Amino acid sequence: MSINSIKRLSVFSTIFAFATILHGVVLAAPVPNPATTPALKTQTSSASHQISKLTNQQRLQIQIARQQRDKDIEALLNQSQTTKFKAALQSRQRIRTVLTSLDLNQDQQKKVQSILQAYNLQVKKILSSQPTSNSVGITQPTSQPITK
């Protein structure tokens, strides 16, 4: 009888060991080898590419639009919400994160949503405006040909 229980225990422990090992193998993710894999490109949105290509005028326009957005939102908030809002903006938190932490009522949420939509449209308009040739430093060709 003791031999049967030892066999059962051995079979059970073997099955358990295989299940544990296979579970780890199934969940394991491959580790990229930098020597054999090409450099990974970071995924960035088209907006981040556009931001790096902005002219100074576009940057200023977006900054003014952002300041106006913040003032409009601040006008909707009560005293404690305003304090939290200003502190969060000072610590450079994302606007959506800040707004979710403020416990806005339904009316405030609707108004904030419309302010954000207007801001987003304004930024898209700024980003879609083509820079003029003078704003990027391209000069007009001279009418005199160059002679040697």
Disulfide bonds with the S-S distance in Angstrom:
none
